[in-house]
Amino acid sequence: MPAISGSAPGKAILFGEHAVVYARPAIAIPVTRVYAKAIITPLPRAKPGSILVDAPDIDLNARLSELEPDHPFNVLFSNLLAELGVSSSPAINLRIKSTIPIAAGLGSGAAISIAIVRAFSMFLGHPLPDDRVSNLAFLTEKFYHGTPSGIDNTVITYAQPIYFIREQPFEKLNVSHPFTLIIADSGIKSPTAETVGNVRQWWLADQERYEHLFDQIAALVKQARVCIESGETDDLGSLMLENHSILQKVGVSSPTLDQLVSAAMAAGALGAKLSGGGRGGNIICLVKKQNAAQVEAALKADGAVNTISTTVP
Ligand code: PMV
């Protein structure tokens, strides 16, 4: 039997992170320059049920049965086998490659889950439709993050710009004029579960203030949607700066992220903000295509460990 593979892109949140956990809208885009890929090959001589995981990019080479029962791959496989209605897996080698930086707000965990679900369900001859693929990745995120909004698994599964409100069907965004973004990695690892947990504590302590901040973010997201769909994309820049300044008040920025935003603006970006969970991870900048190289160089000179330039759609 030949090798079967599945893949999924990275993602970035353009507007609305954190507020989206509290039922406000958010906008996210796929980042196809980075991706996760799962490749499954049968192991005809190994014991049925044996799954050998070989994932050099996340420093893992082990049998699934040797990992903790609550390891993300065990959580994913137990939900996946139940979804497919099978009690155990044939013996396989599962190779995972990922170019998506980990814990940097680019959705690496969800993309790896989605790539595995696609490859494995295809391998068993029952490729799952996108809604079920997305839901399986969501269940794994839920196990780890407690209260994920579902935006990561949705934008990564459907690989298109989306307008998203939790627990509602997502809407595809009609991008009428392409626009260019630069995503710059601060190099600081910041697990989303931590910042989401902190925001939850602060929200519990002062719901009035936080609900107000989330409402302000929601208003920006709605304006951004109008800009994207009407082609007034230059106006997104100031909305991004406003969103960043509200995220500072929410408490999820950091001096490093603020400094990168300033460096991008000084180099000619139209707008910039942190993207994702915050504290570390990435910032995202809107640029004119002709300024992209200049902004990327300035961000690197200011300490960004990596930059990705991407055009939407
Ligand atoms: O995975 P990240 O770091 O891009 O963060 C996801 C966005 C949050 O709004 C912070 C959390 C969520 O579940 O929506």
Residues whose N, C-alpha, C, O or C-beta is under 5 A from the ligand:
A	BS01	PMV	E17 H18 V20 V21 G105 L106 T147 P148 S149 G150 I151 T192 G276 G277
